[in-house]
Amino acid sequence: MGLSFLSPLLLWGTALAVAPVILHLIMRRKPVPYAFPALRFLQQRAIANRRRLRVQHLLLLLLRIAAVVLLALALARPVLRGAGWIPEAEGPVAAAFVFDTAPRMGLREGNQTRLERAAAMAKVLFGKLPSGSQVAVFDTSGTPAAFSLAVAAEARVDRLSTASPVLSLPGVMAAARRLLEGSDLQRREIYVFTDCSQGAWSESAAQGSDRLTAEESVTTLYCDVSAKAPRNCAIESLDLSGERIASGTSLAVTARISRVGPEITRQAAVEVVGDDGRFVRRAAKAVSPGDVRPDMARFDIGGLEPGIHQGRVILDGSDDLPADDVASFTVEVGSPARVIIGAAKPAARTARLMTEALAPVALRKAGTARFTPEPVAIDGLDAADWQTAAGIVLLDPPPLSERDADALANWVSEGHGLVVWLGPAARSGDAFNSAASRRLFGGDLVRVWRSADARNYLAPASLDHPALAAFRRVGDAIPWQDFPVYRHWEFVPDESPEAPNLPVASVVAAYGNGMPAIVEHRVGHGRVMVVTTPVGFSSSDPDAWNVLATGFEPWPFLILANELLLHAIDTAADRNVVAGQPVVLPLGRRDLPTAIVHTPEGEDFPVAIDRTRGTATITSTLEPGNYTVRAGGADGGVADGFSVTFDPQATDFRRLTPEQLAGVLGPGHRLARTDEELVRDVNLERVGSELFGWVIVLAALAMAADWAIANRFYAPRSSMEPAGDDGATP
């Protein structure tokens, strides 16, 4: 511990301590003469009185000296330093400035974004850095950082801008600590500029933060730049009826819109890029999101010609955060996807329910069906043309031979989709569980589970999986209980050989009894979706395993059958991704070396085309918006595209509760919200803690004690006062 003074010249005030001495000498009480004949006893009492008065006068003298000295010390502003002596505490420091530059830091309040507020607070800190300090500036965009002078670091801060985060905030803090550990300076400091939002911190982030704050050699100070009263409407998510739709069908775009702040009505609009490259507004509607429940804006876009189409949903008007007012999308319009439906003979009859579910007669006659089903007998499946098929659906298949299972697995691995509805034809699970079948399905069939009553039915725990996302539009109104499942196979996913205890297949949905109902397995670049109960043919069949497709108004089955197939075959290209996620586009050209990517900012850069697969892989996807990809020129070339949107966490500025914040930042954390609090906390750690308040209180107590004791000691006395309790004679 070290003690110093912010105003040492005022220490000369301690010289005033001689004033009580002078007053003491002047105001000494003289003995009162008494006329008494017993002089011998009076002399003895006088000696005792003089001794008592000497002690009283000394106590008063000490109190008065203490009051003057403490008052002088308080005016000199004593400071208790954290460690070391004055030269050591005022020496250079190694400081790391960590900035959250996610898009949510563009939230504006008081004509200042959160990032601009962070830069302003950082400049206050730059002014407090001792001469010769080493400074490094880190941010979540992943830009490399190194030590530099304060002037260069301040210039770097002025150039910061919001961007899609590459690193999490705790990850950047860890990188800053590693750099500080390599510094030769004894004092090391980290300043973290954060909006204390849910998007910046999570449970995993809290664990990383605790590791940082536990490091005693590094001082961490959090600078809170959050907005006090934000007002914002946001497009939380964007759902498409499909990334690939058939020509003549409408594209359904559903935007989920939320708000923070007072009630407001905004207009949401959908726009599609026209032939001239400009956005053309196709529809608009007013939305009024609730405080808790978001509003859903659904648009149906028709008349799209075959090819790649790009568009966006926007919120008209302005609010505090523009980054979440736009969401882009890309869709491919083409001919209906050819789908092979493998079923028992006669295939046309046994596959009729699935055929009608995927391509109703009315839609096929109108030319607006998205699938072209082709029923095929399962034992003649190998005779069908698989290469021109987008997907295969197997209805109640028997145990597959090694050759058939391997052929299907190889076909799926090329990027195709397979949907399997298991039923009684699987017979013994052991016969079905060959090595080739496990490679295809990702697990084993154990036994058939039976339910004597109608208490078991499909019961998805959530609708977050893409294959179930379409059910979000109806929410809790899905009457699964009206379509009981009496029998189903028990499916046990295999464990991954690379990671024991980790299944190779994932459960998408379960039954009410907890058993897997829908399982997804990735095989190479394709997907296999397994349903552990079959598609029934007749509701009057006493041996029916379920009534999913044969119950009264089985619309959940229609959605489920279509969405499972769409998810299975939607593997060739993912044209709508989150910022930072790589994109693999199948250009279908193996004769071209490169393709040119045009970004939303108007920049162009080349990417190599995989000659073996005819695909282009794009990794530079940090900027949101629509990207176009061209290869081979205007004549005879190929044109494609994809869209990028922000991760929801990147624009989630909702502040953590005090309890959550304490759990994230760790015990004993220091959070400065204003420039004054920032300077206070810096002084507390680097300069020290001022003791003015404590010293002035002690001075006041000394003065009060002097007043009380002096009033008691110098109380007026009569010359004829009788003897007191102490035995003194009058």
CORGI-V783541 format. One record per run of one state. SS is the DSSP state (alpha for helix, beta for strand, coil for the rest). FROM is the first residue (numbers start at 1). LEN is the number of residues. If there is no record, write none. Layout:
SS&FROM&LEN + SS&FROM&LEN
//
This chain:
coil&1&1 + beta&2&4 + coil&6&2 + alpha&8&19 + coil&27&12 + alpha&39&37 + coil&76&2 + beta&78&4 + coil&82&4 + alpha&86&4 + coil&90&4 + beta&94&6 + coil&100&3 + alpha&103&4 + coil&107&1 + beta&108&2 + coil&110&2 + beta&112&2 + alpha&114&13 + coil&127&7 + beta&134&6 + coil&140&8 + beta&148&1 + coil&149&1 + alpha&150&9 + coil&159&10 + alpha&169&13 + coil&182&6 + beta&188&7 + coil&195&2 + beta&197&1 + coil&198&5 + alpha&203&11 + coil&214&4 + beta&218&7 + coil&225&7 + beta&232&9 + coil&241&3 + beta&244&3 + coil&247&4 + beta&251&10 + coil&261&5 + beta&266&8 + coil&274&5 + beta&279&9 + coil&288&7 + beta&295&7 + coil&302&5 + beta&307&9 + coil&316&6 + alpha&322&3 + coil&325&1 + beta&326&9 + coil&335&2 + beta&337&7 + coil&344&3 + alpha&347&4 + coil&351&1 + alpha&352&7 + coil&359&2 + alpha&361&6 + coil&367&4 + beta&371&7 + alpha&378&6 + coil&384&7 + beta&391&5 + coil&396&6 + alpha&402&12 + coil&414&3 + beta&417&5 + coil&422&2 + alpha&424&3 + coil&427&2 + alpha&429&4 + coil&433&2 + alpha&435&7 + coil&442&1 + beta&443&8 + coil&451&7 + beta&458&1 + coil&459&10 + alpha&469&5 + coil&474&1 + alpha&475&3 + coil&478&2 + alpha&480&3 + coil&483&2 + beta&485&1 + coil&486&1 + beta&487&7 + coil&494&1 + beta&495&1 + coil&496&7 + beta&503&1 + coil&504&1 + beta&505&7 + coil&512&4 + beta&516&8 + coil&524&2 + beta&526&6 + coil&532&14 + beta&546&1 + coil&547&8 + alpha&555&15 + coil&570&6 + beta&576&3 + coil&579&4 + beta&583&4 + coil&587&7 + beta&594&5 + coil&599&5 + beta&604&7 + coil&611&4 + beta&615&4 + coil&619&6 + beta&625&7 + coil&632&6 + beta&638&8 + coil&646&2 + alpha&648&4 + coil&652&3 + beta&655&1 + coil&656&2 + alpha&658&8 + coil&666&5 + beta&671&2 + coil&673&2 + alpha&675&13 + coil&688&1 + beta&689&2 + coil&691&1 + alpha&692&22 + coil&714&17
//
